[in-house]
Amino acid sequence: MAHHIDPCIDPCVDPEGKRLPIKLDPTSNGEFAPVPLWPANLAANELASVFASQNSKHLGISRRKFLISSCGAASTLLAFNSANAAAGRTGGFFDIPKDAALDQQLARVQIGPAKDEFIFDVQGHFIDTPKGNDKNADVFIKDVFMDSDTDVMVLSFVPSASNAEPVTIKAADAVRRTVEKLQGTHRLLLHGRVQPNQAGDMERMDELKEKWGVSAWKTYTQYGPGGRGYFLTDDIGIRFIESARALGVKNIAVHKGLPFGTRSYEHSQCSDIGVVAKRFPDVNFLIYHSGFVSTVREDAYQPGHDGIDTLLSSLIKNQVSPNSNVYAELGSTWRFLMRDPEQAAHSLGKLIKYCGPDNVLWGTDSIWYGSPQDQIQAFRTFQISPQLRERYGYAEITPQVRAKIFGRNAAKVYGLSADEIKKYTSRDRVSQERIAYRENPQPHFETYGPKTRREFLSYLRLTAG
């Protein structure tokens, strides 16, 4: 029997329209302690709720129907603009005309996909715990492929001991095979988790390539036995890179930033990236989270500053030019920055300037944050202010730059043709299911990751963190 996605599988739907379609909340991906919302965020959510009530009444529809529409997303982002402006955060903004809050056709043009848009999310996660946030393959597919415009996703992994993986390569492959039953053969790729400083991991690399067909290696340099991480420039790191080259899988996704507290903090920074990128020009280094640290404020680039600047400093010091072999990934980084458009503008501006417009990758860290659609809609409309662009030499986020970041850069990294994949996926079963589902969509606007410090510590215990 052909696999079919049941649109009623999700018990979390919000029939009364209490949740906003663009989610600002303290949810984390389980790798950093949740950061409570700031006063400006609370004001933004409150104003967005007021706008939703007013605008739904004006259009004569229910609040829920309004919020799941393009007008609902536009209205929410416009409320965020107002609250941020009132707080003096004007360096970035969501570029939407006010009329989009009440004009469905205009809202769809502003919030909806551009012509020939291709979204390749290089950081997805499948939650496979026996209790609590247990999300089966159907819920994953609904969140990612029904309730968002994502075309392709890479399933990644969290750090763990080999005998205590929250999600195994076998479980991830089972999700991939479920998608393949929907003819979505090109829609899910897999990472292979490798901790070279952990006994047995490098010995598994042959199996990860040959049996599971991984497209990249995922590693955490601040993780290891006894809480001690490693640098890619260490002997063990060099051996890992050379093994990847020998196996012909030359994409290394390395978690940088989002440190695990003070444990091996220096290994979460990026001083090693420029060195190995210069030494191994035929290897792609995909810097997951781009070195971002949730407790470090992002401003214009400053040598010696923590956070994203540790990546940029390493590239500059080692003369690794933009658009070479170092790629900055936005998973959790963009989701966090959505709450502060000033930091978002500096972060995106810096990454595009120093890594290159061809070397910034779209990632969402979903499904920790529920469906990635709100991150997509926010990025579709985000713009760096002319003042910051002129002062710091940041690029305007043009449709061409946006298209590269959304998917075309990642397609190049993974050796895929965005246009060819789009032709295939436009007529596969996933696409057909999506069209049918969107006749009566039921998004839940909920997140799954830890929202409090207690939930965060509970998750760490679960994953033997």
Secondary structure, DSSP 4 states (H G I P E B T S, - for coil): ------TT--TT--TT--S-SS--S----SSSPPPPPPHHHHHHHHHHHHHHHHHHHHHTS-HHHHHTSHHHHHHHHHHHHHHHHHTT--SEEE---GGGGT-HHHHHHHHSPPTT---EEEEE-----SSSS---HHHHHIIIIISS---EEEE------TT--SS-HHHHHHHHHHHHTTT-TTTEEEEEE--TTSTTTGGGHHHHHHTT--SEEEEETT--GGG----TTSHHHHHHHHHHHHHT--EEEEE-SS--TTTTGGGGS-HHHHHHHHH-TTSEEEEEGGG--TTS---S--TT-STHHHHHHHHHHTT--TTSSEEEE-TTHHHHHTT-HHHHHHHHHHHHHHT-TTSEE----BTTTS-THHHHHHHHHEEE-HHHHHHH-PPP--HHHHHIIIIIHHHHHTT--HHHHHHHHTTSHHHHHHHHHTTS--------S--SHHHHHHHHHHTT-
